[in-house]
Amino acid sequence: EAFVGQYSVTASLLNCRYKPGALTESNVKFKIKNGSVVTCHGYYTNVGMSTWLLIEYDGQTGYVSKNYLGKQ
């Protein structure tokens, strides 16, 4: 299943990462505030059962866990 489309951030502050699954602080590319709308271009499954989505926000791209996004 592809997750292409618009999503809203449900976390209070979501870390967008350089690569999927890497949970270290050095992998944080930028942060997105709660309620922000992001565009999803595809997905990666990584780190056990977590689904990581490739998103675009404010001209930047990165990876976030689908657990912190709600479908628009």
Backbone as numpy.savetxt, mean C-alpha at the origin, in Angstrom:
# Nx Ny Nz CAx CAy CAz Cx Cy Cz
-6.66 -12.88 -8.49 -7.50 -11.69 -8.49 -6.62 -10.45 -8.49
-6.91 -9.53 -9.38 -6.18 -8.27 -9.42 -6.91 -7.24 -8.58
-6.19 -6.36 -7.95 -6.76 -5.35 -7.06 -6.62 -3.95 -7.66
-6.71 -3.84 -8.97 -6.57 -2.55 -9.63 -7.78 -1.68 -9.32
-7.54 -0.43 -8.97 -8.64 0.49 -8.68 -8.27 1.49 -7.60
-9.28 2.18 -7.09 -9.11 3.20 -6.06 -9.36 2.61 -4.67
-8.51 2.97 -3.73 -8.64 2.52 -2.34 -8.46 3.72 -1.42
-9.07 3.65 -0.23 -8.82 4.68 0.78 -8.04 4.05 1.93
-7.17 4.85 2.51 -6.31 4.40 3.61 -7.15 4.33 4.88
-7.11 3.18 5.57 -7.86 2.99 6.81 -6.97 3.05 8.05
-5.66 3.00 7.87 -4.72 3.11 9.00 -4.58 4.58 9.38
-4.19 4.85 10.63 -4.00 6.24 11.03 -2.86 6.89 10.25
-1.81 6.14 9.97 -0.70 6.59 9.14 -0.09 5.34 8.49
-0.13 5.26 7.18 0.30 4.06 6.46 1.68 4.25 5.87
2.58 3.32 6.17 3.92 3.33 5.59 3.87 2.72 4.19
4.31 3.48 3.21 4.44 2.98 1.85 5.91 2.57 1.68
6.13 1.36 1.18 7.47 0.78 1.19 8.08 0.66 -0.21
9.41 0.59 -0.23 10.14 0.43 -1.49 9.88 -0.94 -2.12
9.72 -1.97 -1.29 9.46 -3.31 -1.81 8.47 -4.02 -0.89
7.70 -4.96 -1.43 6.67 -5.64 -0.63 7.28 -6.52 0.45
6.65 -6.50 1.62 7.01 -7.43 2.68 8.13 -7.02 3.60
8.95 -6.07 3.21 10.07 -5.67 4.05 9.58 -4.68 5.11
9.55 -5.13 6.36 8.93 -4.34 7.42 9.89 -3.46 8.20
11.10 -3.28 7.71 12.07 -2.45 8.41 11.80 -0.98 8.15
12.18 -0.12 9.07 11.99 1.32 8.92 12.77 1.85 7.71
13.90 1.24 7.38 14.69 1.69 6.23 14.00 1.41 4.90
12.96 0.56 4.91 12.21 0.27 3.69 11.03 1.22 3.49
10.80 2.15 4.42 9.69 3.09 4.29 10.08 4.19 3.30
9.28 4.31 2.25 9.54 5.30 1.19 8.84 6.62 1.52
7.57 6.55 1.91 6.81 7.72 2.34 5.62 7.25 3.15
4.91 8.18 3.79 3.77 7.85 4.65 2.52 8.51 4.08
1.37 7.83 4.28 0.10 8.32 3.77 -0.89 8.43 4.92
-1.60 9.55 5.01 -2.55 9.81 6.09 -3.86 9.05 5.90
-4.53 8.79 7.01 -5.84 8.14 7.02 -6.82 8.91 6.13
-7.62 8.17 5.35 -8.62 8.77 4.48 -8.11 9.15 3.10
-6.80 9.13 2.90 -6.25 9.46 1.59 -6.66 8.40 0.58
-6.85 8.81 -0.67 -7.22 7.88 -1.74 -5.99 7.58 -2.58
-5.74 6.29 -2.79 -4.59 5.84 -3.58 -5.10 5.04 -4.77
-4.29 4.94 -5.82 -4.60 4.14 -6.99 -3.74 2.90 -6.98
-4.36 1.74 -7.09 -3.64 0.48 -7.09 -3.43 0.02 -8.53
-2.19 -0.38 -8.84 -1.83 -0.81 -10.19 -1.63 -2.32 -10.31
-1.60 -3.02 -9.21 -1.36 -4.46 -9.24 -1.13 -4.97 -7.84
-0.71 -6.21 -7.70 -0.48 -6.72 -6.36 0.64 -7.75 -6.34
1.18 -7.95 -5.17 2.17 -8.98 -4.91 1.75 -9.68 -3.63
1.90 -10.98 -3.57 1.65 -11.70 -2.32 3.00 -12.03 -1.72
3.18 -11.69 -0.47 4.48 -11.85 0.15 4.30 -11.94 1.66
5.28 -12.44 2.36 5.32 -12.52 3.81 4.09 -13.26 4.34
4.10 -14.57 4.18 2.99 -15.38 4.67 1.73 -15.13 3.89
0.67 -14.76 4.61 -0.63 -14.57 3.98 -0.92 -13.10 3.61
0.01 -12.21 3.81 -0.22 -10.79 3.50 -0.21 -10.54 2.00
-1.12 -9.69 1.55 -1.16 -9.26 0.15 -0.65 -7.84 0.09
0.36 -7.63 -0.73 0.97 -6.31 -0.88 0.57 -5.73 -2.22
0.09 -4.49 -2.21 -0.37 -3.83 -3.42 0.62 -2.75 -3.86
0.82 -2.67 -5.17 1.60 -1.58 -5.76 0.65 -0.41 -5.96
0.91 0.69 -5.27 0.00 1.83 -5.33 0.72 3.09 -5.81
-0.10 4.06 -6.22 0.40 5.38 -6.58 -0.33 6.40 -5.73
0.42 7.35 -5.18 -0.17 8.41 -4.37 0.66 9.67 -4.54
0.03 10.75 -4.92 0.69 12.05 -5.03 1.95 11.98 -5.89
1.87 11.26 -7.01 2.99 11.16 -7.94 4.08 10.17 -7.56
3.92 9.48 -6.44 4.90 8.49 -6.00 4.29 7.09 -6.03
5.13 6.08 -6.18 4.65 4.70 -6.14 5.38 3.94 -5.05
4.74 2.88 -4.55 5.34 2.03 -3.55 4.38 0.91 -3.20
4.72 0.13 -2.19 3.96 -1.05 -1.80 3.37 -0.88 -0.40
2.11 -1.30 -0.27 1.43 -1.28 1.03 0.67 -2.59 1.22
0.42 -2.94 2.47 -0.37 -4.12 2.77 -1.85 -3.81 2.53
-2.54 -4.72 1.87 -3.97 -4.54 1.59 -4.79 -4.46 2.87
-4.24 -4.95 3.98 -4.96 -4.91 5.27 -5.32 -3.50 5.70
-4.64 -2.49 5.17 -4.84 -1.11 5.61 -5.52 -0.24 4.55
-6.19 -0.90 3.59 -6.89 -0.18 2.54 -8.33 -0.65 2.43
-9.23 0.28 2.14 -10.63 -0.05 1.91 -11.00 0.32 0.49
-11.77 -0.52 -0.18 -12.17 -0.26 -1.57 -13.06 0.96 -1.65
-12.79 1.83 -2.62 -13.60 3.04 -2.87 -14.91 2.65 -3.50
